[in-house]
Amino acid sequence: MPLRLSFWSKIAAWGFLLNMIWEFGQCLFLYDMWSWGFWRGAGWMWGAIFGDVLIVLGVAAFARLAVGPAALDRMNWRAWVSLLWVGLLASIGLEWAARALGLWGYSVWMPTMTVLGHTVGLSPIVQVTMLPALSVALAKCWRQEPTGS
């Protein structure tokens, strides 16, 4: 019996995969984590990935509210614009809040900009802007095999 997943489960699955790749790629070079112990670093990494999945679902839900379910179901231009704008606003707000709370620091290689007096990284902004839209688009493309008679 093939596994049947809802559209939102597919979005979450793609969000998990894409963000896992992104987080492990960027954290090696762009975050100041080398002084952390293994378990602390691993805990933060997996916590960040699961948090990213919630962000992906939240961005998709707010974008769906903005343009309606039909646009998101078809992934038309309105869906893309809505997902990217909601993702951009969420990324700036969330990264600003994390930096204001002192949750993490950046390495010298992180490209940054200043937002309301706090330095925020461009990599996480690109991540939260792009990966929710890609997760929805890939979930839309993920077709289930028809069951045989």
N, C-alpha and C positions, 0 to 999 in steps of 0.2 A: 504494500500500500504506500503510495507516494506521500511525502510530507506536504501538507497544504498549509500555507502561511497567509495571513491577512496582509493587506497592503501596508499597514502600519508595522507589522512584524518584519516585513521585507525592508522597510525603511530603516528600522532599528538594526537589522542584521548588516546591511550595507554601511550604516553609520558606524557600527562597531568595527568592521573590517577596515574601512578607510581611515578612521581615527586612530586605530591601533598602529597602522603603518605610519601615519603622520607623527603620532606622539613618539614612537620609538625612534623615528628618523630625526626629528627636531631636538629631542631632549639630549641626544648624545653630544650635540654641538652648540645649541643655542641657549641652554639653561645652565645655571650654576648649581649642579647637583653632585659634582664629583666628590665633595666632602661628606655627603650623606652615606650612611651605611646601606648595605644591600637591601635589607628588609624595609627600611624607611623609603628608599628610592623605589623599590618594587611596589610598595603600597600606594605611594603617590601616583605612580604611573598607571596602575590599574584603576585607581580611583578616578584619575583624570579621564581615562578612556570611558568608563561607565558614565561619568558626568557628561562627557561629550555626546554619548548616545542620547541622554536626556535633552541636551541642547538641540541636537538634530531633530528630535521629535517635537520639541517646543517651537523651533523655528518653522517646521513644516505645519504645525497646527495653527500658528499665528498667520502664516502665509495663506493657509486655506481659509481662515476667517476673512482675510483681506480681499481675496479674489473669488472666493466661492469654491465649493468642492469640485465643480465641473472643470474649472481651469487646471486645478492640481491633478485631477484624474487624467486629463489629456496632456499635461505638461506642455501647454502652449506658451507663447511668449509672455503672457501675463503671469503665469506661474513662475517662470524663470526670474522675471523682474521682481516679483513679490518675494520669492525665496532669497534672492541675492540682497535685496534691501533689508529685509527682516534679519537676515544673517549678519549683514554689515553692522546694523544698529546693535544687535545682540553682542557681536564680537567686541565692539568698542566698549560697550557698557560693562560686559563681564570681565574683560581684561583690565579695564580701569579699576573696577572694584577689587579684583584680585591683587593688583599692585598697591592700591590704597590700603588694603588690609595686610600687606606684606607677606602674602602667601608664597611667593617665589621670586627669584632674581634671575637676571639674564647674564649670559656670558658676553664677552666683548664682541662676539660674532653676530649677535642678534641685531637685525636692523630695527630701529625704534623711531617713535615719534612721541611728542608730548601732547597729552590730552588733559585739560583742566589741572595742570600742575603735576601730573604723574607721567612717567615714561612708560609707554606700552609697546609691546613687541609687535612687529608687523607679521611675523609668521603665524601667531595665534589668530590675528585678525583675518588673515587670508584663509586660515583653516576653518574658522567658524562662519566665514562668509561663503566659502565655496562648497565645503563638504556636505552640508545639509541639502543643497540643491542637487549635488551629484548623487547623494543617497536616494533622494526621491526619484530622480531620473533613472537610476539603475534599478530601483524597485519597480518602476513602471515597465522597464524592459524585461524583467525577470518573469518569464512565462512558465506556467506549470505545464508539464506534459499531459496531454489528454489520457484519460484512463481507457484501457482497451475493453472491448465488450466480451 
